[in-house]
Amino acid sequence: AEMLWGGMSADAHHITAPHPEGDGAKRVMIETLEDAGLTADSIDYINVHGTSTPLGDISEAKAIQEVFGDHAYELNISSSKSMTGHLLGAAGALEASVAILAINNGVVPPTINHFTDDPVFDPKLNFTFNKAQTRKVDVALSNTFGFGGHNASVIFKSFKD
């Protein structure tokens, strides 16, 4: 896999809470896609920041649906934090590695330990619950967000000679 582009944004909405509509997340994903010369429908898989917090997960899901539109329903979405916990400063590096492995191996890792659907989330989104899914992943996006409204996205693509 090769790295196509990475982007950053800062929304400074609150010291610990993301903007409820996912404004910073939307901005960083849109700008990263544009700077990489891609459209939203180029993405196959998103490794979300996904901390299993109501504010964070809801705002990120809203941002994904707004940025990706109907294509959001064709994506695999998962949170590797469900398996590793939150690694704080190391989270972004590990999650980028997970996105690369999904491209290289054609397997999307699951979001584990999901037992009850939350009606706040669109049931048509594929959060890759509890079981890895085999699929061709040509382009993956990995999100990492932090306290104070710091947001980063990075895009990886399968390498072709």
C-alpha positions in Angstrom: 0.0 0.0 0.0 1.0 3.6 -0.5 0.0 6.7 1.4 -1.8 9.1 -0.8 -2.5 12.0 1.5 -3.0 13.1 5.1 -4.9 16.1 6.4 -5.6 17.9 9.6 -8.3 20.2 11.0 -9.1 21.8 14.3 -12.6 22.7 15.3 -11.9 23.8 18.9 -15.5 23.1 19.8 -14.8 21.9 23.3 -11.7 20.7 25.2 -13.0 17.1 25.3 -16.2 16.8 23.3 -16.3 16.8 19.5 -18.7 19.1 17.6 -22.1 17.3 17.8 -22.6 17.5 14.1 -19.0 16.3 13.4 -17.9 19.6 11.8 -14.2 19.0 12.3 -14.4 15.4 11.2 -16.3 16.4 8.1 -13.8 19.1 7.3 -10.8 16.9 7.6 -12.3 14.1 5.5 -13.5 16.4 2.7 -10.1 18.3 2.5 -8.1 15.1 2.6 -10.2 13.5 -0.2 -9.9 16.7 -2.3 -6.2 17.1 -1.7 -5.6 13.5 -2.6 -7.6 14.1 -5.9 -10.3 11.5 -4.9 -14.0 11.5 -4.7 -15.9 10.1 -1.7 -16.9 7.0 -3.8 -13.2 6.1 -4.1 -13.1 4.9 -0.5 -13.8 1.2 0.3 -13.0 1.1 4.1 -12.9 3.6 6.9 -11.0 2.8 10.1 -12.9 5.2 12.4 -11.7 7.0 15.5 -14.4 5.0 17.2 -13.9 5.3 20.9 -17.3 3.9 21.8 -18.3 7.2 23.4 -21.8 8.4 22.6 -20.7 11.9 21.6 -17.7 10.8 19.6 -19.3 7.9 17.7 -22.5 9.7 16.9 -20.7 12.8 15.5 -18.3 10.7 13.5 -21.1 8.7 12.0 -23.0 11.9 11.1 -19.8 13.2 9.4 -19.4 10.0 7.4 -22.9 10.1 6.2 -22.7 13.7 5.2 -19.3 13.4 3.5 -20.0 10.1 1.7 -23.7 10.4 1.0 -25.3 7.2 -0.4 -21.8 5.7 -0.8 -21.6 5.5 3.0 -23.8 2.4 2.7 -21.2 0.7 0.5 -18.3 1.2 2.8 -17.0 -1.1 5.5 -16.6 0.9 8.7 -14.8 -0.4 11.8 -13.0 0.6 14.9 -9.8 -1.2 15.7 -10.0 0.4 19.2 -12.6 -2.3 20.0 -9.7 -4.8 20.0 -6.8 -2.7 21.2 -8.4 -0.1 23.5 -7.4 3.5 23.1 -3.7 3.8 22.7 -3.7 7.6 23.0 -0.6 8.9 21.2 0.0 5.6 19.4 -3.6 5.2 18.3 -3.2 6.9 14.9 -0.1 4.9 13.9 -1.7 1.6 14.8 -5.0 2.4 13.1 -3.2 3.5 10.0 -1.4 0.1 10.0 -4.7 -1.6 10.3 -6.0 0.2 7.2 -2.9 -0.8 5.3 -3.4 -4.4 6.4 -7.0 -4.3 5.2 -5.7 -3.2 1.7 -2.9 -5.8 1.6 -4.9 -8.7 2.9 -8.4 -8.0 1.5 -9.9 -8.4 5.0 -11.7 -5.7 6.9 -11.2 -6.1 10.7 -14.4 -6.2 12.8 -15.7 -3.9 15.5 -15.9 -6.5 18.2 -18.1 -6.8 21.4 -21.2 -5.3 19.7 -24.3 -6.9 21.2 -27.2 -4.3 20.9 -27.9 -2.0 18.0 -28.3 1.7 19.0 -31.3 3.2 17.2 -29.4 6.5 16.9 -27.2 4.9 14.1 -28.5 4.2 10.6 -28.8 0.4 10.5 -27.8 0.4 6.8 -24.3 1.4 7.7 -21.9 -1.6 7.7 -19.9 -1.2 10.9 -18.4 -4.7 10.4 -19.7 -5.9 13.7 -18.1 -8.9 15.5 -16.7 -10.7 12.4 -14.0 -9.7 9.9 -15.3 -9.4 6.3 -13.4 -10.4 3.2 -13.5 -7.8 0.4 -11.2 -6.0 -2.0 -10.0 -2.8 -0.4 -8.3 -0.6 -2.9 -8.5 2.7 -0.9 -8.8 3.1 2.8 -9.2 6.1 5.1 -8.2 6.2 8.7 -9.5 8.8 11.1 -7.8 9.9 14.3 -9.2 12.7 16.5 -8.0 14.2 19.8 -8.9 16.4 22.7 -9.3 20.1 21.9 -10.8 19.4 18.4 -7.7 18.0 16.7 -8.7 15.9 13.7 -6.6 13.9 11.3 -7.4 11.7 8.3 -5.0 9.7 6.2 -5.7 7.9 2.9 -3.9 4.7 1.7 -4.2 3.0 -1.7 -3.1 -0.3 -3.0 0.3 0.0 -4.6 0.5 -0.7 -8.3 3.8 -0.7 -10.2 
